[in-house]
Amino acid sequence: MLLATVGGAACVEAYDGSNVQLDLARGVQVNPRGTETPEPDQPPVNTHFELYAADTVYRLNADGTPALDASGQPIIDRTYLFSVQRFQIRPVIDVASPCLIELEDTAYPGLHVTQFGAKVRETTGIPDPFNANCAATDKVCNDKVTDVLNADRRVNNLALFQGALRAVTTFANFRYPAIGTACAGMAGADPLLIPPTTCTDAASNAQRLSLCRALWKANPDWYEGSDKVFTLPLSGEFFGMVDGSNPANGGFVGGSSFFVDDNLVGLDAYLMNWQYDDLDHDGQPDFPASVPAEERSDTGYTYMQGTPRSVARGVITVPMAHPTNPRITARLVIFPNLGHDDVHF
């Protein structure tokens, strides 16, 4: 039995992938959404990012030495690109999302977070916390005032978080369907559509929660942020943030990290490209009609690029930069060969 156990364990192969840490400078932009007009150097609407690694093959002379060009540089014969990770850069929360909601472990499951202050006022019966006329000894009344003030603080922070914090997240070719036009049980209500965000009744909240849950399950890489704990989104995966400051407390945020199955050793360059989404799910990027056929790229368009450097103890660093904009920079740090790493862990 012991021999069988040892033999079985020997068949388990170690994970031989890499940990990729991506530090994005403040100048890095989020993906625009909806009708937003892109800023200079910002990728267009309905695009995402993809990290590529490049393996270069150089031309050789007959004697096996590298062939050089007129300036003495090795001549590239061909380059192989392979995808390392797709991701999106977007606001940490989206107040316009129909599924920015409270979950089952809260007082108002399914409530849209933008309506939290109004719902607390409704529940406590205190519309104006500064004119509640609570006696100093009336703890119940004063606690309700505190609840309303805390709810207002939370709602006021939503716009601040959305404007200041940019998250690096998983990506999915998905958008929420159109929402309904009436609250649950009202004339014109559709039980298959997410109710408007202003519907705060129990039936509408339950319908919203159920439909959002179903959409998240069908699209597990779709990111829906949370204003409570940034690292625990409602859906999708949070990899980290672009460098910045938390408007709630002034604390520094930044740095993102993900694991990939590839052992990223011996590669010659890295590119962070942007590419059009595939929202019609035909297997091809949704290039706008205005993009000529000869300019349509299967691998996207370069946003940043860099050449790797090996640093002490086997860590690979890659300074990355935009081709023309000095504010758009990043640093890629790679811990490769994790299955045989006897240095870092």
C-alpha positions in Angstrom: 0.0 0.0 0.0 2.8 2.4 0.9 4.5 1.7 -2.5 1.3 2.4 -4.3 0.8 5.7 -2.5 4.3 6.8 -3.3 4.0 5.8 -6.9 0.7 7.7 -7.2 2.1 10.8 -5.7 5.1 10.7 -8.1 2.6 11.0 -11.0 1.5 14.5 -9.9 3.2 17.2 -11.9 4.1 20.5 -10.2 2.5 23.6 -11.5 5.1 25.1 -13.8 3.5 28.4 -14.6 4.4 32.0 -13.8 3.2 34.8 -11.5 2.9 38.0 -13.4 2.8 41.3 -11.5 1.8 44.4 -13.5 2.3 47.9 -12.1 0.5 50.4 -14.2 1.3 54.1 -13.9 -1.3 56.8 -13.2 -1.3 57.8 -16.9 -2.8 54.4 -18.0 -6.4 54.9 -19.1 -9.5 52.9 -18.5 -11.5 51.4 -21.4 -14.1 53.9 -22.4 -17.7 52.7 -22.4 -21.0 53.5 -24.1 -21.0 56.8 -25.8 -17.8 58.1 -24.2 -15.4 59.8 -26.6 -11.9 58.4 -26.3 -9.1 60.8 -25.1 -5.8 61.1 -27.0 -4.0 57.7 -27.0 -7.0 56.0 -25.3 -8.2 52.8 -27.0 -11.7 53.1 -28.6 -15.0 52.1 -27.0 -15.7 48.3 -26.7 -12.1 47.2 -26.5 -10.0 45.3 -24.0 -6.3 44.6 -23.3 -4.3 41.5 -24.0 -0.7 40.8 -22.8 1.4 39.1 -25.4 4.9 37.6 -25.2 7.2 37.5 -28.3 9.7 34.9 -29.2 12.1 36.1 -31.8 14.1 34.0 -34.3 17.2 35.7 -35.7 18.7 35.2 -39.2 21.9 33.2 -39.2 24.9 33.1 -41.5 26.1 29.9 -43.0 28.5 29.4 -40.2 25.7 29.7 -37.6 26.6 33.2 -36.4 23.9 35.9 -36.2 23.4 37.9 -39.4 23.7 41.7 -38.8 22.2 44.7 -40.5 24.0 47.8 -41.6 23.9 49.2 -38.1 25.3 46.1 -36.5 22.0 44.8 -35.1 20.9 41.2 -35.4 18.4 40.7 -38.2 15.0 39.3 -37.2 13.9 36.4 -39.4 10.5 35.8 -37.7 8.7 36.5 -34.5 6.1 34.3 -32.7 3.5 35.9 -30.5 1.4 34.1 -27.9 -1.2 35.4 -25.6 -0.4 35.5 -21.9 -3.6 37.1 -20.4 -6.6 39.1 -21.5 -7.9 41.7 -19.1 -9.8 45.0 -18.8 -9.0 48.3 -17.1 -12.2 49.9 -15.9 -13.6 51.9 -13.0 -13.6 49.9 -9.8 -17.4 50.2 -9.7 -20.0 51.3 -12.3 -22.9 53.2 -10.8 -24.8 52.9 -14.1 -24.6 49.1 -14.0 -28.0 47.5 -13.4 -26.4 44.9 -11.2 -24.4 47.1 -8.8 -26.6 45.5 -6.0 -26.7 44.3 -2.4 -26.3 40.5 -1.9 -28.2 38.0 0.2 -26.2 38.7 3.4 -27.4 42.3 3.6 -30.6 44.0 4.9 -31.9 44.7 1.4 -30.9 41.8 -1.0 -31.1 42.9 -4.6 -31.4 46.7 -3.9 -29.4 48.8 -6.3 -26.6 50.4 -4.3 -27.4 53.9 -5.5 -30.7 53.6 -3.7 -29.2 52.6 -0.4 -29.7 56.0 1.3 -33.3 56.3 0.2 -34.1 52.8 1.4 -32.5 53.4 4.8 -34.6 56.6 5.1 -37.7 54.7 4.2 -36.9 52.0 6.8 -36.0 54.3 9.7 -38.6 56.9 9.0 -36.0 59.7 9.2 -35.9 61.7 6.0 -33.6 64.4 7.5 -31.0 63.2 9.9 -30.2 66.8 11.0 -33.7 67.4 12.0 -34.8 64.2 13.6 -35.6 65.7 17.0 -34.2 62.7 18.9 -33.9 63.1 22.6 -30.4 62.7 23.9 -31.4 59.6 25.8 -33.3 58.0 23.0 -30.8 55.5 21.7 -33.1 53.9 19.2 -33.8 57.2 17.5 -30.1 58.3 17.5 -29.0 54.9 16.1 -31.4 55.4 13.2 -29.9 58.9 12.6 -26.5 57.3 12.5 -27.7 54.7 10.0 -29.0 57.4 7.7 -25.7 59.4 7.9 -23.7 56.3 7.2 -25.9 55.4 4.3 -25.4 58.9 2.9 -21.6 58.6 3.3 -21.7 55.3 1.4 -23.7 56.7 -1.5 -21.6 59.9 -1.7 -18.5 57.8 -2.0 -19.8 55.9 -5.0 -19.0 58.6 -7.5 -15.6 59.2 -5.9 -14.6 55.6 -6.2 -15.8 55.4 -9.8 -13.9 58.5 -10.8 -10.6 57.9 -8.9 -10.0 54.1 -8.8 -9.2 52.0 -11.9 -9.3 48.3 -11.5 -7.5 45.6 -13.5 -10.0 42.8 -14.0 -11.0 39.7 -15.9 -12.7 40.3 -19.3 -15.8 38.8 -20.9 -17.4 39.5 -24.3 -20.6 40.4 -22.6 -22.9 43.4 -21.9 -26.0 43.5 -19.7 -29.3 43.3 -21.7 -31.8 46.2 -21.7 -33.5 46.7 -18.4 -37.2 46.9 -17.8 -39.3 50.0 -17.7 -41.5 49.2 -14.7 -41.2 47.8 -11.2 -42.2 44.2 -10.4 -46.0 43.8 -10.3 -46.7 47.1 -12.1 -48.3 47.5 -15.5 -45.8 46.8 -18.2 -43.4 44.9 -15.9 -41.5 42.1 -17.5 -40.3 39.3 -15.1 -37.5 38.5 -17.5 -35.9 42.0 -17.4 -33.9 43.6 -14.6 -36.1 46.3 -13.0 -35.1 49.9 -13.1 -32.6 50.9 -10.5 -35.1 53.2 -8.8 -37.4 50.2 -8.0 -36.7 49.5 -4.3 -39.7 47.3 -3.3 -39.0 43.7 -2.2 -40.4 42.0 -5.3 -38.2 44.2 -7.6 -35.2 43.7 -5.5 -35.7 39.9 -5.6 -36.2 39.9 -9.3 -33.0 42.0 -9.8 -31.0 39.7 -7.6 -32.1 36.6 -9.3 -31.5 37.9 -12.8 -28.1 39.4 -12.0 -27.1 36.1 -10.4 -28.1 34.2 -13.5 -26.2 36.6 -15.8 -23.0 36.4 -13.6 -23.2 32.6 -13.6 -23.5 32.5 -17.4 -20.6 35.0 -17.8 -18.2 34.2 -14.9 -15.4 36.5 -16.2 -17.7 39.5 -16.3 -16.5 41.9 -13.7 -19.0 43.7 -11.4 -17.3 45.6 -8.7 -18.2 46.2 -5.1 -18.0 49.4 -3.2 -17.7 47.5 0.1 -14.6 45.4 -0.5 -12.8 46.2 -3.8 -10.9 42.8 -3.8 -14.2 40.9 -3.6 -16.2 41.9 -6.7 -19.8 40.7 -7.1 -18.7 38.9 -10.3 -15.5 38.2 -12.1 -12.0 38.5 -10.7 -10.1 41.5 -9.4 -6.4 41.5 -10.3 -5.5 44.8 -8.7 -5.5 48.5 -9.5 -3.8 51.2 -11.6 -1.6 53.5 -9.4 -3.8 56.0 -7.6 -5.2 57.2 -4.3 -8.3 56.0 -2.4 -10.5 59.1 -2.1 -12.1 57.8 1.1 -8.9 57.8 3.1 -6.1 59.1 0.9 -4.3 55.7 0.9 -2.2 54.6 -2.0 -3.5 51.9 -4.3 -1.9 50.1 -7.2 -0.3 46.9 -8.5 -2.0 43.9 -10.1 -1.1 40.3 -10.2 -2.3 37.1 -11.9 -1.0 33.5 -12.4 -0.6 32.0 -15.9 0.0 28.5 -17.0 3.0 29.5 -19.3 6.5 29.3 -18.0 7.7 32.8 -19.2 11.4 32.1 -19.6 13.7 33.1 -22.5 11.2 35.4 -24.3 12.4 38.5 -26.2 9.6 41.1 -25.7 6.2 41.8 -24.2 3.4 43.8 -25.7 0.2 45.1 -24.0 -2.2 45.4 -27.0 -5.7 46.7 -27.1 -8.3 44.8 -29.2 -11.9 45.2 -30.2 -14.4 43.1 -28.3 -16.3 40.2 -29.9 -19.8 41.1 -28.7 -21.5 39.2 -31.6 -19.6 36.1 -30.6 -18.5 35.1 -34.2 -15.0 34.4 -33.1 -13.6 37.7 -34.6 -13.1 41.1 -33.2 -15.9 43.6 -33.9 -13.9 45.9 -36.1 -15.9 49.1 -36.9 -16.7 49.6 -40.6 -14.4 52.6 -40.5 -11.3 50.4 -40.0 -9.9 49.4 -43.4 -9.5 45.6 -44.0 -5.7 46.0 -44.3 -5.5 47.6 -40.8 -7.5 44.9 -39.0 -5.2 42.9 -36.8 -5.8 39.5 -35.2 -3.5 40.5 -32.3 -4.7 44.0 -31.7 -2.8 47.3 -31.5 0.1 48.2 -29.4 -0.6 50.2 -26.3 2.7 49.5 -24.5 5.8 47.3 -25.2 9.0 46.4 -23.5 12.1 44.2 -23.5 12.7 41.8 -20.5 15.6 42.0 -18.2 16.7 39.3 -15.8 17.4 40.6 -12.4 18.8 38.9 -9.3 17.4 35.6 -8.1 15.7 34.7 -11.4 13.1 37.5 -11.4 12.4 39.0 -14.9 11.4 42.6 -15.1 10.1 44.4 -18.2 9.9 48.2 -18.3 7.0 49.0 -20.6 6.1 52.2 -22.3 3.7 53.7 -24.8 5.3 54.4 -28.3 4.7 58.2 -28.0 3.1 59.1 -24.7 5.5 59.3 -21.8 2.7 59.2 -19.2 1.6 55.7 -20.2 4.1 53.4 -18.6 4.2 50.1 -16.7 6.5 47.7 -15.1 6.0 44.0 -15.6 7.6 41.7 -13.0 7.6 37.9 -13.7 8.3 35.0 -11.4 8.7 32.1 -13.8 9.1 28.4 -13.4 7.1 28.2 -10.2 6.9 24.4 -10.2 10.7 24.2 -9.7 11.3 27.4 -7.8 13.6 26.8 -4.8 14.5 30.5 -4.4 11.3 32.6 -3.8 9.0 30.3 -1.9 
